[in-house]
């Protein structure tokens, strides 16, 4: 309805939709894309230098009269923006006053000062358009009309507003429900799924696991609720974890997006389950996290820390923002990448002198595991040798002792550390991954000198929600 009162936004939305549709159809080649990106980059640099107190200083090396001649070579010399910059600059990072925004969010503030994340109409138009185009195909594969239960990490997260807009645009009904809210809870969430015949869920893997565990403890089967598909988001997620959750719920799962409160939508799932970048909206770089050196693809592939630059005049565009996330990238057609988040730079786990990213640790556990509801890992050093103790919650009868021995042997081969696996209850800390980190939620490093401050934060958060 608001478009009736803001015709200029309706024109923008139509233009963005048409251009994104052309890109999705392959009608914008890589050369044209690079030219379009550079033009948008110049507009955004001019916009943030004029409106953001932070970027006015941070980009002082770019005189206003030189923006029109900005080249890719100049871009590569622009300074990075760090997470710490976001925390310290606070509201000074925004390029427009708050009364120009339509909504205000913050990061949770669990691992540092909460970061303001206001959004204006441009943010929503540019970010939601590719989601609408890509998710339409996902939903249609499971029926023409859906009732969608949207269960974000918290009530204060952008997930609810984003999926309300996307699903409404696709003709589906949205039920906003937060099982971890004290006014909803797991029992009411399950009742809503059953009573309203909800066919699709949007949630973190942790929420899907919590709901399944809750049902099983009550002697009920998640598969009997009739959910056809789940779109998961907000946490590190391996294909094998999705397979396990899907087996328990008897539905199809998609790791539907890679995004954050600070940087909005950076990749969205396609019909084949790939997380695809959105290069009309974002310039993507991959760097060596230790040196800051920009990496070039080898055989179209790269692994490193993701750096992003926004190409639209939102409320708070970011220029060369170091996300702190490690990714594996496969460059595909027309400047698009398939992107796999593999954990934060800080989530790297060193075992007996070898580095392992969070994604590979989880993938090693789930490669041959079925019916897993939850897991937790302890790391200990015995006589100077690192060892792993894994606790699993599994669907009744899903894993025999022989299965567990075989899975432990596989993990030991992959990770180079003696591994033992036992079936038993995990605690509430595993549900905090979307709000703290994979490492804090899934790993307790008991080796001398280990930094468990984020785990302590996760434990406090879990206790507060209990």
Secondary structure by P-SEA (a helix, b strand, c coil): ccccccaaaaaaaaaaaaaaaaaaaccccaaaaaaaaaaaaaaaaaaaaacccccccccccccccccccccaaaaaacccccaaaaaaaccccccccccccccccccccccccbbbbbbcaaaaaaaaaaaaaaaaaaaaacccccbbbbbccccccaaaaaaaaaaaaabbbbbbbbcccccccaaaaaaaaaaaccccccccaaaaaaaaaaaaaaccccccccccbbbbccccccaaaaaaaaaaacbbbbccccccccccccbbbccccccccccccbbbbbccccccbbbbbcccccccbbbbbbccccccccccccccccbbbbbccccccccccccccccccccccccccaaaaaaaaaccccccccbbbbbbbcccbbbbbbbbbcccccccaaaaaaaaaaaaaacccbbbbbbccccccccccccccccccccccccccccaaaaaaaaaaaaaac
